[in-house]
Amino acid sequence: RTDEHENTNRQDRWGGRGGGEGGAGGMKRLCRILVVFMIAGCDLTVYQYLDGQRAYLAGDYQAAMFLWRPMADIGDAAATYGLATMYAEGKGVARDDAEAAKLFRKAARLGHAKAQVVLGNMYYRGVSVARDYVRAHMWFNIASAGDHEVAQKRDGIAAKMTPAQVAEARKLTREWLAKHGKTAKPPMTAKPK
């Protein structure tokens, strides 16, 4: 009976059946642990993103995809940018320029500055999207806040545009910023404090 009693207690401790709680004790403990993490300010998505980044840099693209896909699906800008890069370069997936463009566009709309620059370059060069200097200028304009190099790219494109196109690009920029602000939502993958 002692062995049976110890087995029952062990099962209950880890959420198994036993001890009269029917497994609820383990779930309650898990909930308490998660609450402690939330109170402590731990953002587990930061670590999930960083694990994905480490996997990507190590060439383990399947692991990076596994970690970043769910984050991108819920609107994480950095994870979405990472996936877009994988599709653009064909790392861990078949190269798919249309999917890359879709993901770069999503990351840019979420406020990811590098994605905004990439999207501006895509529109400027006509890569995976129709060449459109107005949209290129708009994305460089949005991304250029505080970035002299991006502002220079924007100004270089402006030199190839008509005054009407520049005015249209600036109008689109103002409309986008009025609707989204600099970022549509704060990225979940801010660096840990």
N, C-alpha and C positions, 0 to 999 in steps of 0.2 A: 504493500500500500504506500509506502514511503516513495518508491520510484514513481508510482502513478501520480501521487500528489505533486512531486517535483515537476513531472512532465506537464501536468495541468497548469501549474504556476508559470512555467516557462512559456507555454503556449499563450497564456493570457497576457504575459508581459510583452510579447511581440505581436499581439493583436489576434492570436488564434482563439479558438473556442475554448472556453474554460473559465472557471472562477465566477460564473454567474453573469458576466458582462457580455457574453456572446461576441467577443472581439471588439467591443466598443472601447475598452480601456486603451488598446493600442492606438486607435484612431484619435482618442482624446489627447493622448500624449503627443501624437504627431501634430495635432492642431496647436497644442501649447508651444511646441518647438517652433512652428511657423510664426506664431504670434510674437515670440521672443525675437525672431529674425526681423519681423516687420517693425517692432518697437525699436530695435537696435539700429534701424535704418539700413539694413543690408538689402541691397537690390540684387537679387540673385541673377537677374538678366544681364547685369554687367559682367558677372563671372562667366555666364553662358556665352556671351559675345566674345570675351577674351579667350575662352577655351576654343571657340571656333576660329579665332584669329591665329592662335598658336597652331591649331591643326592645319589651317590653310598655309601658313608659312613653312610648316614641316612637310607639305606636299600631301597631307591626308585630306584630300578634297571631299571625300565621302563623309568624313566626320564633320568637316566644316559645314557641309550642306545640311547634315542631320541637325546640327546645333542652330544654324542660322535660319533655316526655312520656317520653323514655327514663330520665331521672333519677327521675321519679315511679314508673315501672315497677320500678325497683330499690330503692325505699323511701326516697327523699329527701323529707323532710317539707316543706321550703320549696318545692320544685318542685311537690309534690302540692298544697300550699295555693294556689300560683299558678294551677295548672290549675283547681282548684275555683272560684276567683274568676272565671276566664274563663267557665266554664260558668254560674255564677250570674248573671253580668252579660251573657252573650251576646256576649262580645268575641272575635272570631275564630272562633267556633263558634255554632251555634244554641243559644239559651238552653235549658238542660236542668237543671231543678231536682233531678231524681232523681240525675243524674250528679254534680251539684255536691254534694249531700248525701253521696253515697258517697265522694267525694274529700275533703270536709271531715272526714268520719268517719275516713278513713284517715290524713290528716295529724294529726288530733287524737290518734289512737292512737300515732302516731310521736312524739308529744310536742310538737307545734307549738302553742304557747300561744295564738296568735291563732285558729287553727283550733278549739281547745277552746272559746274564747269564742264564736266564730261558731256552733259546734254547740250550745252552751248556749242561745244566742239562738234558734236554730232550734227547739229543743225547747220553749223558753218560749213562743214565739209560734205554734208549730204550722206553721211554714213548711217545706214539703217533707218533713216528718216529722209523725207524730201528736203533738199537744201532750202533753207529759209533764214536769210540774214536777220529778219525782224525777230524771229524766235531766238536765234543765237544771241543777238544783242540783248534781248530781254533776260535770258538766263545768265549771261555774263554780268549784266547790270545787277541782278538780284544777288549773285555770288560775290560781287566786287566790294561790298562793304568792308572797308579796312584792308583790302588786299590789292596792293598797287599793281601786281603782275596781272591779275584778272582784269582790273580796270584798263590796263594797257591793251589786253586782247579785245575788250569791248570797244575801245576807241579805234583800234585797227579795223574792226569790222565796220564801224560807223563811217570810216573813210571810204568804204566801198558801197555805201548805201546812199540813197537819195534823202534829202531833208524830210520828205514825207514818210519814208520808211523809218528813219530815226525817231520821228515824232510818234509813229505808231508803236514802235518798240518801247519808248518811254511810257506811253499810255498803258500798254499791256503790263509793264513793270509796276506802275502805280496801282493798277487794278488788282494785280496778283498780290502785292504787298498789303493793300487794303483788306483783301479777303483773308490772307494767310498770315500776315506779319512776316518777319524774317524766317520763322520756322512755323510750320503748321501745328506742330506739337513738340514739346521738348523730347530729345532723343532719350531712350531708356538706357542707352549705353554710355552715359557720361562716365568718366574715369572715377574709380573708387577714391574716396577721400582718405 
